[in-house]
Amino acid sequence: MVNRRSTDPFGNFRSPIGVTERTLLRQNPSMRQLRYSLRVLRRTPGFTTVTILILALAIGANTAMFSILDAWLLRPLHFMQPDQVVIALRADRQHPDEPPIADFYRDYLDWKQSARSFQGMSAMFWREFTLTGTGEAEQLMGMIVTADIFNTLGVSAQAGRTFLPSDVDGPPVVVISHQLWQERFSGARDAIGHTLTLNGKLYQVVGVMPASFSLRMENQPFDPKVLALIQKNDPDYTPTSIRPVAVIARLRSGVNLATAQAELRTLQVAADARHPETPKDFGVFLTKLQEDNVRFIGASLETLLAAVVLVMLVACANVAGLLMGRAARRQREMALRTALGSGRGALVAQLLTESFLLAVAAAGVGLLVAYAAVRAFAAADPFNQLPPDPLTVNGRALAVALGLAVVSTFLSGIAPALAISCVDLATSLRTRAAGARAGFGHNALVIAQIALSLILLTGTTVLTKAVLRLASQPLGFRADHVQTIELTLPGNRYSADRVRRNAFYSEVQRRLDRLPGVRSVAISTTAPLTGGQRTGLAVAGRPEPPKDEIPQFEQLVVTPAYFETLSTPILRGRGFTGLDTEHAPPTAIINEAVAHLEFPDADPLGKQIRIGNEGTWRTIVGVAGNIRTIFFNSVVAKEPLDIYVPASQASTAGFNPTSQKAWVLARTDRTLSLAEVRGQVDSVDPGVPVDSIRTMEQVISEATRQPRVRTSLLGGFALLALALSAIGIYGLIAQNTAQRTSEIGIRMALGAQTGDVLAMVIRQGVLVALGGVAAGVTGALLLAQAMSAFVYGASGVDLTSYALTAILVVGVAALAACIPARRASRVDPAIALRCE
């Protein structure tokens, strides 16, 4: 006899959600599964919402990260065939992890004449220009370039023209950026032909570049506003000049990067042989220009990419666990569908359809998350530089989000679908309990989540300890109450005029010293924490070692009050004084690291040294404490081999005339304003712009920005993964507790106390967490080993980090298990037994 309650007026069996079997059979199978899945998900809004939010966070994070990587690495530069454009620099063979340095102009000329791997080769270098004649002096970041730079890049001007070969012999000309065109000329077409006074020299504007034009080197954060031509009459760039340039070249068709680099290295070896004075510890470093743009932030991008991928895996494992628990509760439904003729493939397809709908919905929400994350990233600018192209969530990011939806469907849905499709019909119809297979699979998924979270947390802990170690390391000076003022001296007036330059230094110091609250003022030609100009060192009375065995020394040009202003101690001898003038015997101060290296068993005071290629022998008059430097991609503060030379003797100490930078250091009892500093500098020379004024604490913070940002973002992703793992543990314990309702009722009927039940349930969560910790130890070991190569003070076996992360994970697991444990402890034994 047919049960009327389960049939419609026509005698057809009603499905569990009220759609008649006849109607379902009339539909396309795919549409039938889709409609059924939608109605099932609509009947469980809590589960559906939580699952979508978990996947949306993971998909949104990955989509946002892809958008950032797309802007930096995947979106090609706006040149003709940009993958063929390369940049050649020189890398230190002893310290390949440190930033490369520029090539010599004479070497560029040699490469251009002899190299056969390139169809075009040009030279460029950063130069800061002081724009005058239009009110207050303004500092412009620009470049000096050879005439064929635009042909090599394969780009044309938007207005006017680029450089012609005849411009090399003509009057000075300049091409300006689209931004400067808008700022100075309001985008007017008659800007072509106008003149600009740059560094005291009159240049004619011959062209304007498109807004999309971007040209950077060594990861400079901004594009040049002016590009000035290197001309034949330029005394700094002659066929024998060792002035710095970066070489931009275009590979010939069919020539790869390795072949071109090998050719340049061969040419460089020959060039070094012709010039014995050239340091031999540098090799040619060739890379694509687009890759050069991410040199400083490469490690941060790689770290974040790995983190979001792990978060995606944790989220998929989490959702798989939720789906597996939900599928276990639907075994009776699946058994009924099997009894009505549904095969295993149909059941798997049905459950995967539900997973796909959840993933697609999550992808939609994830795109909103990605859009907000990308906007926040661009506004915060955590790397202190943005890519040439704007950060956007574009069509490719949309495709990635949909691809992630498909991947997450497979990763999160296949295990539950296969597990539930293997139901035993008779057993499922007789019992309410979920099968052991689903329970085991759920445990495995939660353990996998915890293991991945442990890996992320370990990486965060190692980086955090390194950053804290870096912050606690004495830098060799007192940063409190010290301000740094950045000046740019026009090269045409101060490069070769030693007397004028020293007079400028003296007068600026004197005027700033007179300001209220100023205790001491010093000037250095090297930015704080960046180290000095690399050089060699010879000691009188000793044979000179081979050039490839000379350690890397760094030369700093400073005024007498430098050590007093920074409160860096003079350990032996004396500091510089006003008596160390250009007419006095040449002097030098070495730091403690140089003293220990070169004079381990002798007193260095009075010893004679020669710096680099200069012919002057200098007398060591003092030994200063070590001042550390901080490099861009490693969380480390190094102690360089520093040699200090008084600024009054800079003409024989390798003063770099191309940059003309000067950093004023002032120890003050109050904060100086930019306006009053600019007023004092203008009273000495109104043509010298004041670029910035910052406290030394801000300088230190900027120097350590990369590792701190890396740690903060990695920590955020690790906490997100841990939160997802906590949700997984909660779901697992809640499901298992619900399945054990009758067991708990029996235990309590036999005298078990509330505390016993609490401990039993929490113990299960802790055991699962310990299983995840054990599973994640191998991955954490590998990660720590990899990080030890570039993280200061990190070791491959950091027991403290493992212990901290393990305690955190187990603690979170115990907290996640508390809620289902409390519910279990309140079970009424009578109701529990009656349910069974």
NORSUL-V583746 format. One line per field, one symbol per residue. phi: phi as a letter, one per 40 degrees, with the letter a starting at -180 (. if undefined). Layout:
phi = ???
This chain:
phi = .ccccbbcdcgccccdbgcccccccccddccccccccccccccbccccccccccccccccccccccccccccbcccccbcfccccbbbbbbcccbcccdcbccccccdcccccbcbcbcaabbaacacbccbgbhcdbcbcaabbccccccccgabccbgaccbdcccbcccbabbccccdcccbfgccccchcbbcbfgbcbccbabcccccbbbafgccbcccbbcccbcccccbbdbcbccabcbbbcccgccccccccccccccdcccccbdccdccbbcbbaccccccbccbdcccccccccccccccccccccccccccccccbcccccccccchcccccccccccccccccccccccccccccdcccccccccfccgabcdcccacbccccccccccccccccccbcccccccccccdcccccbcccccccccccdcccccdcccccccccdccccccccccccccccgacccgbbbbcbbcdccbbcbccccccccdcccccccccccgccabbbbcbcdgbgbccababbcgbcccdccbccccbbbbbcdcdccccfccccagbccbcccccccdcbabbccccccccbcbbcccgcbbbcfcccccbccbabbccbcbbccbbcabcbcccbbbcccbccbbgdccccfcabcbbcbcaccccccccccccccaccbcccabacccccccccbcdcccdcccccccccccccccccccdcccccccccbdcccccdccchccdcccdccccdccccccccccccccccccccccccccbbcgcbcbbcccccccccccccccccccccccccccbccdccccccc
